[in-house]
Amino acid sequence: MKTGYRRAGLVAVVVAAALAASCAYFNTLYNARRIYGEAEEQRIRADGDERAARDKYEQVVTKCASLVANYPDSRWVDDALFLMGQALIRQGDLNKGIRKFQEIQANYPGSNYAPRSSYWLAYAYYRKRDYSQATSLVERFLEEHPKSDLRYDAMFLAGDIYLATENVEAALSYYARVAEESNDRDRVQEAVVKSAELYYSRGEWEEAAAGYEKVLRGGMSPERRREISILLGDCYTRIGRCDEAMAIFDRLLVEVATTRDQPPLILGRAASFVCMDSLESARETYEDIAKRFPKSTYSAEAFYRLGVIFEEKMDSLSLAQEAFSKVSVEYANSDFAPFALQKATSLKRLIELEESRGGETTVEQRAERRFLAAEIQLTRLEKVKEAIVDYQAVVDSFPGSSFAPRSAFAIAWIHEKKMKDVAEAARLYRGIARRFPRSPQARGAVDRLGDLGMASLRDSLAAFVDSVAATAPPVDTTAVDSAVVAPPVVADTATIAPPPAAPDTSTAVVPPTPAAPDTTRIAPIVVPDSTAAAPDTSAAPPDTARAAAPPPPPADTTAARPPDPDAIRRATTYPSAPDTSAAGRKGEGS
């Protein structure tokens, strides 16, 4: 009997010890979860800044690591590993977090945390900017777990990943699916806002306005409502709904309680006046902003907008140049400053060229000035219509100058590259070869025809250019500095076309940014020659039997351009939307 009692007592002690250990494990895990929840609340209050709760995340990692080390056989090890992985990601220890989620998938494939680990792995790789791996993981998650409660979060994450890789169409597709299929109001609102922001960044104002209108019909904080209302008002000014835009900004001005919240709204009113074509009212409003909020990002934008009005609406280059010059003075770090500085420099040079036209100069110098004016219009101010007019003036007024074939080539290049009118470009290239056969641009035109798939025309014109080159050039009996230039001999009736209507420059390819002007000369070359840019690697190899072909037209240097001020307006002037990346929301994936 004593042995039986002793055995029973031993069993009771073992059971009690096991229960105590289990309770200790569970209590520690419970506390770790509680601390993680507090950390998430703290992070959200800090607008998603994970650093605000770094200490709490560290506590979670410490507790979970202790549990895994001391109780490796516990049935809650996968719980601890998952929670530790989440906290590590929040801390920014992405590689360590990734290893924890991979450990769950390798050692606990049947755990409820295995699919959730897949989602968090995709998010971790997204945070690492390993977008290829992130895309593969999130797509596989959506395919393998179509019923998961994280399905819409994964769709949102997929949208964020594709957005990061600049696949805007795919991103919009995923955000649209979330908005259409999810029953979570907050998630739907986030998806609609994301889509609207994408449409806004692409200049698709109608679509952006529709998204903002939809979002504003739901509930949100007053601050968030004001932010989205500002964006909606801005969209309205761009699509001609001027009165509605003005009504939004007037209402918001009544609602705001502090002066510091007023500048974006007053800027919106000024834009509404521009939309209404009330330019004097717009001018007065922008000038009022500059006076009331000097040396600020708001006064910098006000002067930039004034410059645009003077240049594009009032046709006053001097006033525009003066306004653009003030932008960096007001606020050097304004995102408008580099663009305004380029505008101011280009307009100043253009004004100098205009003022020097009446001076006693040679024909070549006058042709150069008009050519440079065209280059500035095209490469710096992105005014294609005006550039074509100036290029054509060089061809018509100074046909014997070296700038005539260069201008003719520039016109053809514009039709090919910017206006996407291949037929007209081919006609113009043919005319260059016939009219200026001894110029380097003639050989460049021949090569462009070959690149456009017109091999037979290229070969016939190449033979013509070669035959002309083989003959002695005609004696030029006209002095270079003569005020009168003899008309050229035209071998073909194909001549340079008159200036076309203004092309769509929304997809324009912009040549390189020019060097600073050399003020030691009357007419320095301040922009790159349209035919002197780096070789076009897409062009067909030149015919080695002929003389070396001239350099092709300007290369695509879009990446070197300063930021588009319309694209940066919302991000710099108005409050931007909070981070809505998929795993950035409260309790995501837990």
C-alpha positions in Angstrom: 0.0 0.0 0.0 2.8 2.4 0.8 4.4 1.8 -2.6 1.0 2.5 -4.3 0.6 5.8 -2.4 4.1 6.7 -3.2 3.6 6.0 -6.9 0.3 8.0 -7.0 2.0 10.9 -5.2 4.8 10.9 -7.8 2.4 11.0 -10.7 0.5 13.9 -9.1 3.7 15.8 -8.7 4.7 15.2 -12.3 1.3 16.2 -13.5 1.3 19.3 -11.3 4.7 20.3 -12.6 3.6 19.8 -16.2 0.5 21.9 -15.6 2.6 24.6 -14.0 5.0 24.6 -16.9 2.2 24.7 -19.4 0.5 27.6 -17.5 3.8 29.4 -17.3 4.3 29.0 -21.1 0.8 30.1 -21.9 1.0 33.1 -19.6 4.2 34.2 -21.2 2.8 33.8 -24.7 -0.4 35.6 -23.6 1.7 38.5 -22.3 3.8 38.6 -25.5 0.6 38.8 -27.5 -0.7 41.6 -25.3 2.5 43.6 -25.6 2.5 43.1 -29.4 -1.1 44.4 -29.5 0.0 47.5 -27.5 2.9 48.0 -29.8 0.6 47.9 -32.8 -1.7 50.5 -31.3 1.3 52.7 -30.5 2.5 52.3 -34.1 -0.8 53.3 -35.6 -1.1 56.3 -33.4 2.3 57.3 -34.7 1.0 57.2 -38.3 2.7 53.8 -39.0 6.1 54.7 -37.6 7.3 51.4 -36.2 10.2 53.1 -34.3 7.6 54.5 -31.9 7.0 51.0 -30.5 10.5 49.5 -31.0 10.9 48.7 -27.3 7.7 46.8 -27.1 8.5 44.8 -30.2 11.9 43.9 -28.6 10.1 42.6 -25.5 7.9 40.4 -27.7 11.0 39.0 -29.4 12.7 38.3 -26.1 9.7 36.6 -24.6 9.0 34.4 -27.6 12.7 33.4 -28.0 12.7 32.3 -24.4 9.6 30.2 -24.9 11.0 28.5 -27.9 14.3 27.8 -26.2 12.9 26.5 -22.9 9.8 24.6 -24.3 10.9 23.3 -27.8 8.2 20.5 -27.6 5.3 22.7 -26.7 2.3 22.7 -28.9 2.4 26.5 -29.0 5.9 26.8 -30.5 4.5 27.7 -33.9 2.4 30.5 -32.1 5.6 31.9 -30.6 7.6 31.6 -33.8 4.9 33.5 -35.8 4.6 36.2 -33.2 8.4 36.6 -33.1 8.5 36.8 -36.9 5.9 39.6 -36.9 7.8 41.6 -34.2 11.1 41.2 -36.0 9.6 42.5 -39.2 8.2 45.5 -37.3 11.6 46.1 -35.9 13.1 46.1 -39.3 15.0 42.9 -38.8 13.7 41.6 -42.1 16.1 38.7 -42.6 15.5 37.3 -39.1 11.8 37.6 -39.5 11.9 35.8 -42.8 13.8 32.9 -41.2 11.1 32.5 -38.5 8.3 32.3 -41.1 10.4 29.9 -43.2 10.9 27.8 -40.0 7.2 27.5 -39.5 6.7 26.4 -43.1 9.4 23.8 -42.9 8.7 22.4 -39.4 5.0 23.0 -39.0 3.4 22.7 -42.5 0.1 21.7 -41.0 -0.1 24.7 -38.6 -2.7 27.3 -39.0 0.2 29.8 -39.1 1.7 28.2 -42.3 -0.4 30.1 -44.8 -0.2 33.3 -42.7 3.5 32.9 -42.8 3.4 32.8 -46.6 1.6 36.2 -46.5 4.1 37.7 -44.2 7.0 36.4 -46.2 5.6 38.2 -49.2 5.3 41.4 -47.2 8.8 41.0 -45.8 10.3 40.6 -49.3 8.3 43.6 -50.4 9.8 45.6 -47.5 13.3 44.3 -48.7 12.4 45.6 -52.2 12.9 42.1 -53.5 9.9 42.5 -55.7 10.4 39.4 -57.8 10.3 37.2 -54.7 7.5 39.2 -53.2 5.4 38.9 -56.4 5.9 35.1 -56.6 5.0 34.6 -53.0 1.8 36.8 -53.0 0.6 35.3 -56.3 1.1 31.8 -54.9 -0.7 32.7 -51.7 -3.7 33.9 -53.6 -3.7 30.8 -55.7 -3.3 28.3 -52.9 -5.5 30.0 -50.3 -8.5 31.4 -52.1 -10.7 31.2 -48.9 -8.2 32.7 -46.5 -9.3 35.6 -44.4 -6.1 37.4 -45.6 -7.2 37.1 -49.2 -8.0 40.8 -49.6 -5.0 41.9 -47.6 -2.9 39.8 -50.1 -4.7 41.5 -53.0 -3.8 44.9 -51.5 -0.2 43.8 -51.0 -0.1 42.6 -54.6 -1.2 46.0 -55.7 1.5 47.7 -53.6 4.1 45.4 -55.0 3.1 46.0 -58.6 3.0 49.7 -57.9 6.5 49.6 -56.6 7.6 48.0 -59.9 5.7 50.7 -61.8 3.3 48.2 -63.3 0.4 50.6 -62.7 -2.2 48.6 -64.7 -1.7 45.5 -62.5 -1.7 47.6 -59.4 -5.0 49.3 -60.4 -6.5 45.8 -61.2 -5.8 44.5 -57.7 -7.0 47.6 -55.9 -10.2 47.5 -58.0 -10.7 43.8 -57.0 -10.4 44.7 -53.3 -12.9 47.6 -53.7 -15.4 45.4 -55.6 -15.2 42.1 -53.6 -14.3 43.1 -50.0 -17.0 43.7 -47.4 -14.5 45.6 -45.1 -15.4 49.3 -45.4 -12.0 50.6 -44.3 -10.2 48.2 -46.7 -12.5 49.2 -49.6 -11.9 52.9 -48.8 -8.1 52.4 -48.8 -8.3 50.6 -52.1 -10.3 53.4 -53.7 -8.0 56.0 -52.4 -5.0 54.1 -53.7 -6.6 53.9 -57.2 -7.5 57.6 -57.1 -3.9 58.5 -56.2 -2.6 56.4 -59.1 -5.0 58.1 -61.6 -4.0 61.4 -60.2 -0.3 60.7 -60.6 -1.0 59.8 -64.3 -3.0 62.9 -65.0 -6.2 61.0 -65.4 -8.2 63.6 -63.6 -11.7 62.3 -64.3 -11.0 58.9 -62.9 -9.2 60.3 -59.9 -12.1 62.7 -59.2 -14.6 59.7 -59.4 -12.5 57.8 -56.8 -12.3 60.8 -54.4 -16.0 61.4 -54.7 -16.7 57.8 -53.8 -14.4 57.9 -50.8 -15.9 61.2 -49.5 -19.4 59.6 -49.3 -18.1 57.4 -46.5 -17.1 58.2 -43.0 -13.6 59.4 -42.0 -11.8 61.8 -39.7 -12.1 65.5 -40.4 -8.4 65.8 -41.3 -8.6 63.0 -43.8 -11.8 64.4 -45.3 -10.0 67.8 -45.8 -7.0 66.1 -47.4 -9.2 64.2 -49.9 -11.4 67.2 -50.5 -8.4 69.3 -51.5 -7.3 66.6 -54.0 -10.9 66.5 -55.4 -10.9 70.3 -55.8 -7.6 70.1 -57.6 -9.0 67.5 -60.0 -12.0 69.7 -60.6 -9.8 72.6 -61.7 -8.1 70.4 -64.2 -11.3 69.1 -65.9 -13.1 72.4 -66.0 -15.5 72.0 -63.1 -14.3 75.4 -61.8 -17.3 76.4 -59.8 -17.4 73.1 -57.9 -13.7 73.4 -57.1 -14.1 77.0 -55.8 -17.1 75.8 -53.6 -14.9 73.1 -52.1 -12.0 75.5 -51.2 -14.4 78.2 -49.9 -16.1 75.7 -47.7 -12.9 74.3 -46.3 -11.6 77.8 -45.6 -14.6 78.4 -43.4 -14.1 75.1 -41.6 -10.3 75.3 -40.8 -9.5 76.7 -37.4 -5.9 77.8 -37.7 -4.1 80.1 -40.2 -1.5 77.4 -40.9 -4.1 75.2 -42.5 -5.2 78.0 -44.9 -2.4 78.2 -47.6 -3.3 75.0 -49.5 -6.9 76.1 -49.6 -6.0 79.6 -50.9 -3.7 78.0 -53.5 -6.8 75.9 -54.5 -8.9 79.1 -54.9 -6.2 80.6 -57.1 -6.2 77.5 -59.3 -10.0 77.8 -59.5 -9.7 81.4 -60.7 -7.2 80.2 -63.4 -9.7 77.5 -64.3 -12.4 80.2 -64.7 -9.9 82.2 -66.8 -10.1 85.0 -64.2 -6.4 85.6 -64.5 -6.3 88.9 -62.6 -8.1 87.4 -59.7 -5.7 84.4 -59.8 -2.7 86.7 -60.0 -3.9 88.7 -57.0 -4.5 85.6 -55.0 -1.1 84.1 -55.7 0.6 87.5 -54.8 -1.4 87.5 -51.6 -0.1 84.1 -50.7 3.5 85.2 -51.3 3.0 88.2 -49.0 1.2 86.4 -46.2 3.4 83.3 -46.1 6.8 84.4 -47.3 9.8 82.2 -47.5 7.7 79.0 -47.4 6.8 76.2 -49.7 3.5 78.0 -50.3 5.1 81.2 -51.5 7.4 79.2 -53.7 4.5 77.5 -55.4 2.6 80.8 -55.7 5.5 82.3 -57.7 5.8 79.2 -59.8 2.1 79.4 -60.7 2.4 83.1 -61.4 5.3 82.3 -63.8 3.1 79.8 -65.6 0.3 82.3 -66.0 2.6 85.0 -67.4 4.3 82.6 -69.8 1.3 80.6 -71.0 -1.7 82.9 -70.5 -0.4 86.4 -70.7 2.5 85.9 -73.1 4.9 87.9 -71.0 8.3 86.3 -71.0 9.9 88.9 -68.9 7.3 88.7 -66.1 7.4 84.9 -66.3 11.2 84.9 -66.0 11.0 87.2 -63.0 8.4 85.0 -61.2 10.3 81.8 -61.9 13.5 83.3 -60.6 11.8 84.0 -57.2 10.8 80.4 -56.5 14.2 79.2 -55.2 14.7 82.5 -53.4 11.5 81.9 -51.5 12.2 78.3 -50.6 15.3 76.6 -51.9 14.1 73.1 -51.0 10.8 73.4 -52.8 10.3 70.7 -55.3 9.3 73.4 -57.7 12.7 75.1 -57.4 14.7 73.1 -59.9 12.0 73.3 -62.6 11.5 77.0 -62.0 15.3 77.6 -62.2 15.4 75.8 -65.6 12.4 77.8 -66.8 14.0 81.1 -65.6 17.3 80.4 -67.3 15.7 79.3 -70.6 13.4 82.3 -70.7 16.2 84.7 -69.9 18.2 83.3 -72.8 15.2 83.3 -75.1 14.6 87.0 -74.2 18.2 87.8 -75.0 17.9 86.0 -78.4 14.8 88.0 -79.2 16.4 91.3 -78.3 19.5 90.6 -80.4 17.6 89.8 -83.6 17.8 93.4 -84.9 21.5 93.8 -84.5 24.1 94.0 -87.3 25.1 90.4 -87.6 25.9 87.8 -90.2 23.3 85.5 -91.8 24.9 82.6 -90.0 24.6 84.3 -86.7 21.0 85.2 -87.3 20.2 81.7 -88.3 22.0 80.4 -85.2 19.9 82.7 -82.9 16.6 81.5 -84.4 17.9 77.9 -84.2 18.8 78.3 -80.5 15.4 79.8 -79.8 13.8 76.7 -81.3 16.0 74.4 -79.3 15.1 76.2 -76.1 11.4 76.0 -76.9 11.7 72.3 -77.5 14.2 71.0 -75.0 13.7 73.3 -72.1 10.2 74.7 -72.3 8.6 71.7 -74.0 6.7 73.9 -76.4 6.7 71.8 -79.5 4.4 74.0 -81.6 6.6 77.1 -81.0 9.7 75.1 -81.6 8.5 73.9 -85.0 7.7 77.5 -86.0 11.2 78.7 -85.2 12.9 75.7 -86.9 10.8 76.3 -90.0 11.7 80.0 -89.9 15.4 78.9 -90.1 14.7 76.7 -93.1 12.7 79.3 -94.9 14.7 82.5 -94.0 18.3 81.1 -93.9 18.3 78.1 -96.3 22.0 78.6 -97.1 23.1 78.5 -93.5 24.5 75.4 -91.8 21.5 75.6 -89.4 18.9 75.0 -92.2 19.5 71.3 -92.5 19.8 70.9 -88.8 16.4 72.6 -88.3 14.8 70.5 -91.1 16.1 67.4 -89.4 14.7 68.6 -86.0 11.3 69.0 -87.6 11.3 65.5 -89.0 12.5 64.1 -85.7 9.6 65.8 -83.9 7.1 64.3 -86.3 8.6 60.8 -85.8 9.4 60.8 -82.1 6.9 63.1 -80.5 4.0 63.3 -82.9 4.3 59.6 -83.9 3.5 60.6 -87.5 5.8 58.2 -89.4 4.4 59.0 -92.8 5.0 62.7 -92.4 8.4 62.1 -90.8 9.4 59.9 -93.8 8.4 62.6 -96.2 10.4 65.2 -94.4 13.5 62.9 -94.1 13.3 62.3 -97.9 13.1 66.1 -98.4 16.2 66.6 -96.3 18.2 64.2 -98.4 17.1 65.8 -101.6 17.4 69.4 -100.5 20.6 69.3 -98.4 22.4 66.3 -99.9 25.9 67.5 -98.9 24.9 68.0 -95.2 25.6 65.4 -92.4 21.8 65.6 -91.7 21.2 64.1 -95.2 22.9 60.9 -94.2 21.2 60.9 -90.9 17.8 61.2 -92.7 18.7 58.3 -94.9 19.5 56.1 -91.9 16.3 57.1 -90.2 14.3 56.0 -93.3 16.0 52.6 -93.0 15.1 52.4 -89.3 11.5 53.1 -90.3 11.5 50.1 -92.5 11.8 51.9 -95.8 14.9 50.0 -97.2 14.3 50.7 -100.9 13.8 54.4 -100.3 16.9 54.5 -98.1 19.0 52.8 -100.7 17.9 55.1 -103.5 18.5 58.2 -101.5 21.8 56.9 -100.2 22.9 56.5 -103.9 21.7 60.0 -104.6 23.6 61.5 -101.6 26.7 59.5 -102.5 26.6 60.7 -106.1 26.3 64.3 -105.0 29.2 63.9 -102.6 31.3 62.5 -105.4 30.9 65.7 -107.4 32.7 69.0 -106.7 30.6 71.4 -104.6 29.4 74.5 -106.4 31.3 77.7 -105.9 29.8 79.9 -103.2 29.8 83.4 -104.7 27.9 84.8 -101.8 29.8 86.1 -98.8 29.1 84.5 -95.5 28.3 87.8 -94.0 26.0 89.0 -96.8 22.6 90.1 -95.9 21.2 88.3 -98.9 21.5 84.6 -99.4 21.0 83.0 -102.8 18.1 80.5 -102.9 19.1 76.9 -102.8 18.8 74.5 -105.8 16.0 72.1 -105.0 16.4 68.7 -106.6 13.0 67.5 -105.6 9.6 69.0 -105.0 9.5 67.5 -101.6 10.1 70.5 -99.3 9.8 71.0 -95.6 6.2 71.1 -94.6 4.7 74.3 -93.1 4.4 74.3 -89.3 1.8 71.7 -88.2 -0.8 72.2 -85.5 0.3 71.9 -81.9 1.2 68.2 -81.2 0.3 66.3 -78.1 3.4 66.6 -75.9 2.1 64.3 -73.1 4.4 61.6 -74.3 7.2 63.8 -75.6 10.7 62.6 -75.4 12.8 65.4 -74.0 16.4 65.9 -75.2 19.3 66.4 -72.7 19.4 69.3 -70.3 21.8 72.0 -71.7 24.9 73.4 -70.1 24.9 76.8 -68.5 25.0 79.7 -71.1 28.4 81.1 -72.1 27.9 84.8 -71.7 31.2 85.7 -73.5 29.6 85.3 -76.9 26.6 87.0 -78.5 24.9 83.8 -79.5 26.4 80.8 -77.6 25.1 77.4 -78.1 23.2 76.7 -74.9 21.4 73.6 -76.0 22.6 70.3 -77.6 22.5 70.1 -81.4 19.5 68.1 -82.5 21.9 66.0 -84.5 24.8 65.8 -82.1 23.4 63.6 -79.3 24.7 60.2 -78.4 24.2 57.5 -81.1 20.8 55.8 -81.3 21.6 52.2 -80.6 18.3 51.2 -82.0 19.3 52.5 -85.5 20.4 50.1 -88.2 24.2 49.8 -88.6 25.6 52.4 -91.1 26.7 51.4 -94.5 30.5 51.1 -94.2 30.9 51.6 -97.9 29.8 55.2 -97.5 31.2 58.0 -95.4 30.4 57.8 -91.7 26.8 58.7 -90.9 26.1 61.8 -88.9 25.0 61.5 -85.3 21.2 60.7 -84.9 18.7 63.0 -83.2 18.5 63.6 -79.5 18.5 60.6 -77.2 15.7 60.0 -74.7 16.9 61.5 -71.5 13.5 61.7 -69.7 15.1 60.5 -66.5 17.3 63.5 -66.4 14.4 65.9 -66.4 13.4 67.8 -63.3 10.2 66.6 -61.7 7.0 67.5 -63.4 5.5 70.2 -61.1 1.9 68.9 -61.7 3.0 65.5 -60.5 4.6 66.9 -57.3 2.0 69.4 -56.4 -0.1 67.1 -54.2 2.9 65.5 -52.5 4.6 68.8 -51.6 1.8 71.3 -51.0 -1.0 69.2 -49.7 -1.0 66.5 -47.0 -0.4 63.1 -48.5 -2.4 60.0 -47.6 -1.2 57.8 -44.8 0.7 54.6 -45.5 -1.8 52.0 -46.5 0.5 49.2 -47.4 -1.1 45.9 -46.8 0.6 44.8 -43.7 0.7 48.3 -42.3 -2.8 48.1 -41.0 -3.7 47.2 -37.4 -3.5 43.5 -36.6 -2.6 42.6 -40.2 -2.1 38.9 -40.7 -2.2 38.1 -37.0 
